[in-house]
């Protein structure tokens, strides 16, 4: 029963200590990968790349498992990334620009 002795600071502190798999944390933050999930995904990515390499690179190159924090690349974002790469100077261009 709430007696009024719980401050907002203490309440937020208690909430922050909940495990990532608790229903409260899931509803607030969404699903967050833990160490085990990340290690499993890394193992699968490495195994897929190794099988591709042993197969002589035939077929499609394996895609890494999508992580929850990765945003999908939209056509607009892909175009912006391409333009950013084109804006980067080569070493020779940089040296010519800086040192004449």
C-alpha positions, 0 to 999 in steps of 0.5 A: 500500500502506498503511504506517500513515502515513496519519492519520484526520485526513488520511484524512477531509481527503482524503475531503472533497476528493472531487468530488460526483460520485465514487462514494464521495461519492455513496454517502456523501452521495447525489446533490448538485446542482451549480451547473449542475443548479440553473441548469438547473432555474431556467431550466426553472421560469422558462420554464414560468412565462413560457409560463403567463403568455403563455397568459393563465394558463389551465390549471394553474399550473406546478409548479417542479422538485423539488430534492433537498433539498426534502422532500415535504409530508405532510398533517401538515406542511401542517396545521402550516404552515396553523396557523403562518400563522394564528398570525401577527398582522396589522399592525393586531392587532400595533399594537393589542396592543403600543400599545393 
